[in-house]
């Protein structure tokens, strides 16, 4: 195993996913690659993010007045760099892509020829799953690359 792609969103579960993915990479002596996929700017402006691994850039960006994809890319890159600092491994690669979450995870994995994809699943059920879909489920059904899926239980 040489390359491990770790897909992260801005959910508070990202810390656990990143830590587990990097631990797997270290155990396998593999390159860890963090990926964040950005989508529609209005999605980011309409969600209230809590700091993840100390990162709260979205609280200071005025995304409601700017639908600049460049602002989102810069914030996402800073988020991944902060994650790398938190993990204490400057050898981790950080990539920001734009597009459909599932499609971009799959395309990036293929492009980089990774050996495994690490991601979390929020275990959505019922109407939530029907309306929002499941990125993990999409990747699972379309991937030819093995997945390491970390279940995330929301305390609600």
N, C-alpha and C positions, 0 to 999 in steps of 0.2 A: 504494500500500500504506500503510495507516494504523495497523493494530494487528497485533502479533505475539504469540501466546501461546506461552510456553516452559514445558513441563511438566517438573518436576524431581522426582526421588525422592531418597533419601539415599545413593545409591551414589556412590562416589568419582568416577564419570564425570560427576556433576552439574556440576562446575566447568567442564568442557569444553563441555557442552551449554549452560550459562548463558552462557559467554563467546561461543560461536558464535552463539547466538540474539540476544544483545544487539548483537554486531557486525553481524548482518544488519539488525536494527532501525535501527541508526545509519546504515548504508549506504543504507537505504530511507527515512530520515527518518520512521520509524514509532515508535509507542508500544510499548515492550516491557512485557509482562505476565508475571510469574512465577506459576506455579500449582503448588501441591502438594496432592495428594489423600491424605487419610488414610482408613484403613479400620479393620479390626478391631484393637482395642488389644492383643490377645494377640500379634498379628504383630510389633509393635514391641518388645514385651518379650522375645520369643524370639530376636531377631536381635542380634548384636554389631556395633554401628556403629563405624566408624573416623571420626575427624573429617573433615568435608567443608568445605573453605574455612575451616578453623579452628573450625568449629562442632562441639561435642561435647555438646550439651545432654542427649542421651539417656543418656550415661554418668552424669549427675548426677541424672536423674529416676528415681524408683523406680516404674517402670511395672508391675512384677510385682505390687505391692501395691495398685495403683490402676488400674482399667480406665476411669478418667475420660477421656472424650473431650475434655473441656475442657483437661486437661493436654496431650493430644496436639495440640490446636489451638494452644494457647499456644506449645508447643515448635516447631511447624511455622511459626508466624508469626515467631518469633525466628530460625529458620533462614533464612527468606526475607529478613528484614531484614538479617541478617548477609551474605547473598549479595549484596544490593544494595550494602552497604558495600564488599564485596570488588570489585564491578564498578565502583564509583566513579560511579554515576549515580543520584542521588536521585529522578529523574523516572520510575524504573521502578515499576510497580504490582505489589503482592504480594497474592495471593488464596489462601486455604486453603479447600478444599471437603472434604466427607465423602461417601464412597460407593464404588462400583465405579470403579476407576482409569480404564478406557477410557470408560465412560459419562459420568463427570464431566468428563473432558477434552473430549469431544464436546459435552456440554451447555453447558459454560462457553464454549467457542469460539462456539457458536451464540448464546448469551445476550449475549456481548460483541461479536458480529459481527466477529470477527477475520478477517484476510485470509490468515493462514498459521499453522500449528501447527508448533512446533519440539519435537522429542523425540528421545531416544536409543533404540536397540534393542540389547539385550544378546546378540543372535544365539544364542538358545538353540536347541538341536537335540534331536531324539529324545525320550526319555522326559521330560526336563526340560520341553520345550515342551508335551508332551501333558499333563503334570500341572499345570504352572503357567500355561499359556497364554502369549500374547504380547500385552501391552498395545498395542505399536506395530502389530502385525498387526491387532488388533481395530479400532483407530482408522483404520488404512489402509483397511480394507474397508468401514467404515461412514461415513467422512467425505466430505462434499461440499466440504470446504475443503482447499486444497493443504497438503501436509505437507513439511517439511524434516526428514528423518530422519538422525540422526547415528549411524553404526555405532560400537559400543563393543566393543572386543576385550578380553576378560578375559585377563590374564596368568596362566594356570594350567597 
